[in-house]
Amino acid sequence: MALFTGKGDGGKTGLFGCNQKMSKSSSIAEALGSLDECNSFLGLCKMFARRDSFSAEGRSVADLIHDVQDHLFTVQAEMAGAEKRVPEASVKSMEALINAIEKELPPIRSFLISGATELSAWFDVARTLARRAERRVVAVHDEGQRPIADHTRAYLNRLSSLLYALARLANARVDITETPPEYK
């Protein structure tokens, strides 16, 4: 398989099962790119979680992130027109994990300034990328360009919550008290 085809040199691209070309600046292409960016950045989070032997609920966070990455490929396939969807069970599983992590955390009563630990900072950046990807996917859905299943959209919404929870957990596990903004 060639690493490039040259077919997109003119700024157009195609999607799964579609002979029609679209601009690489289209909403669908932007959503696909945002999902890819988030997925790639999660690779960094996975690597650092593995390095730190970080776990949650008795499971390696690196393995959890790998599962998320796999789900993001499912979202990309759905965005591209394939008959793929994130199952409701995956949303429920993520909700259960978030709820379990929250029980281990001190109460959060305000926004927190990112960067208390290296691992938490990586997760906080991933969270912002996940939010952007979610906004792009929702825009495609809302504009009627591509219907995106309810569970897929819910999964993307929960993903940023999971990454937020993991960032907070990374700090709590090393007894770092996070700092809220002073709003100077």
HELIX and SHEET records of a PDB file:
HELIX    1   1 SER A   27  ARG A   51  1                                  25    
HELIX    2   2 VAL A   61  ALA A   80  1                                  20    
HELIX    3   3 GLU A   88  GLU A  104  1                                  17    
HELIX    4   4 GLU A  118  ASP A  142  1                                  25    
HELIX    5   5 ASP A  150  ARG A  173  1                                  24    
SHEET    1   A 2 LYS A  12  GLY A  14  0                                        
SHEET    2   A 2 LYS A  21  SER A  23 -1                                        
SHEET    1   B 2 SER A  55  ALA A  56  0                                        
SHEET    2   B 2 ARG A  59  SER A  60 -1                                        
END                                                                             
